[in-house]
Amino acid sequence: MKAIDVRAVRANVERFKAAEPQVGIVVVADRRAPMGVVVSVTDQIRLAGVSDITFTTTTLASMPTAKP
């Protein structure tokens, strides 16, 4: 799992979709994430052409550290 800036969501999703056309996306949001941010992320995923979106929540403390 890797945290990315909302401005990079669409490009990342388009890259995944090019490699795997039937890609599904799991949005892991912190419970305290503003709803507007979650909606913006969802909009970017849909604009990238993916409609299979799953949502889950967690706290930042329980998220594994992403390695580059």
N, C-alpha and C positions, 0 to 999 in steps of 0.2 A: 504494500500500500504506500502511496506517495502523495503528499499534500502538494497541490499546485495552486497558483494564483488563478482567480476566476477569468482573467484576461487570456489565459493560456488553455482554457478548457477546450474550446472548439478545435483548435489546432491539434491538440493531443488526441482528442476523440477521432478526428478525421484521419490521423495517422494510424490509430488502432483499427479503424474501420477499413482502411485501404488494405491492411494486412489480413484482416478477418472480417469479411462483409457481414456476417451474422453476429457481430459483437454485441454483447449486452454490457451495461455499465452499472456498477454499484456505487452509489453516492453514500459515503460515510461522513456524516456531519456531526459536529459536536452538538450536544443537546442545547447549548446556549447560542448556537449559530443563529443570526438574524434570519427570519423567514425570507426576507428579500434576497439575501445571498443564496439561499437554497433555490429559490425560484430562478435567479439569474444563472446559476449553474445548470439547472434543468433546461432552461431556454437554450443555452449554448450547446448542450448535448443534443437536443432536438434539431437545432440548426445544422449540426454536423451530420444529421441523417440517421440518428439512432433513436428508436422508440422503445426499446427494451431497457427500461431504467428501474432499478431497485433502490430503495432507500433504507438506511439503518442509521441509528444514532449511537454515539459513544461519548465518552469524555476524553479530552485530549490526553489526560494522564494515562489512560489505558491503551492508547494507540501505540503500536510499535514504531520505533524510529525508522524512517525511510532512509535507505542507503542509496547513494547515487549510482 
